[in-house]
C-alpha cells in the first residue's frame, strides 16, 4: 500500500472518545511529523470526508472525524448483524433441503462468502468463510451484481478480465449484461458449473431496512439434485428463507 495512504489513515487513530477533536499541532506532535506534512495528510482525509475541519485560522486548524467513517461503520455493523440474524435460518434451510447454504456480500468489487452451512452429503464444495470471487461467477455473486446500478456494473466489469474459473475461456460481456438483466427481472440467479464442476447454484436477494440488496442467500449442490420437482422445492424454500431474513433485517417491501 502507498506509504502516504498508510500515514494518513494512522492519523485517524488519534481521535478517541476522550479526544474527539484535535488541532493540527496536536496531531503533528502525536504522529511526530512536521506540521506541513500533517496538514497535507489531513487535507487528503478531509477531501475524502474521513475528517472535517471545525475551525481554521492563521495559527492552527481543528479536526473531527467525518461522516464517511459513520457510513463505513454502518456497513460493517450491517455485515455483523446479517450473519447473526441469517445463520439460524440458514441452518434450518440446510436441514430441510440438505444442500450447502452460503451467505454472500459484495466487498471491494468482489463477492465475499461471510457464512456457510454444510450439508450432510458426501459432496464438499471448496468454499470457506472469507473466500472472495469475481462478481460475475456463480449465482450468489451474480445476484449481487445484478442488483447494482448499470454504472457500477460497467465499472466493475471494465476492471476485470472476464473468464470462466474452470477452463479460463473468455466470457462475452454483452451476454453477461443480458444475463444480469434477466436475473434482476426474475428475482433469482441460477448457475451451472461456474465455480465447481457438476454443481448448480440458485440464489435469492436479501434486503435491508432501506429496501436495498445487501446479500445473497445461495444454495449449491450436485446438478442432479437441481431438477424437476426438487428444483421447484429448492427455489421455494430458498426464496422463503431469503424473505424471512430480509424481514428480520427490517425489509418492508413487497414479497420476493
PyMOL commands that set and color helices and strands:
alter all, ss='L'
color gray80, all
select helices_A, chain A and resi 3-14+24-31+35-47+67-97+139-146+150-158+173-186+223-225+228-248
alter helices_A, ss='H'
color red, helices_A
select strands_A, chain A and resi 21-23+51-56+61-65+100-107+110-117+132-133+188-192+199-207+213-222
alter strands_A, ss='S'
color yellow, strands_A
deselect
rebuild
show_as cartoon
